[in-house]
Amino acid sequence: MNTVFIAGHAKLPSGMAAKSIFDTLTITVEIDRKYGVIIEASCTLATGHGREFISKLLRGYSLQDGIDKPLEQLTSSYLGKANNALVAALKDLYKQYEVYKQG
């Protein structure tokens, strides 16, 4: 298999619909092993629309280039209560990617 599955987690703020289902927000990505490009992305937001929005937003970015660009896109495009949790989960995911790259 030429892909890797990586997950990042963050605590959800109170008052969110997803909080009644999950205590944490998770972003998962499937990436190309060689180039670090996000092939597929998912998250545990409560609505399908929110999950699809995050998936579209992250697809195509290479983690080899860092996460500044996707973080910028996320903070300027997602204006919901989960913004800080999504940012934290993406940062955690990137840390997991760095651990993977170190072997």
Residue, then its C-alpha position, 0 to 999 in steps of 0.5 A: m500500500n502506498t498510503v498512510f493513515i494519520a489522525g490528530h485529536a483535540k478537545l471540543p468546546s462545550g455547547m457543540a452538537a458533536k460534543s454530545i457524541f464525542d469528547t474530542l474532535t478528530i481529523t484523519v487523513e490518508i496520505d501518499r507515502k512518498y509526497g505526503v499529499i492528502i488524498e482523503a480527509s475526514c473529521t468528527l464534526a456533527t454535520g455531514h456538510g461540515r465533514e465534507f467541507i473539511s475534507k475538501l479543504l484539506r485534500g491536495y495539500s502536501l504535509q511535506d510543505g508544512i501546515d501553514k497554508p491549510l491552517e490559513q485556509l481553515t481559519s479564514s474559511y471555517l467560522g464555526k465554534a469548532n475552529n480552535a479544535l480543528v486547528a489544534a487537531l490539524k496541528d496534532l495530526y502534523k506532529q504525528y506526520e513528523v513522527y512518522k517521517q522520522g521513522 
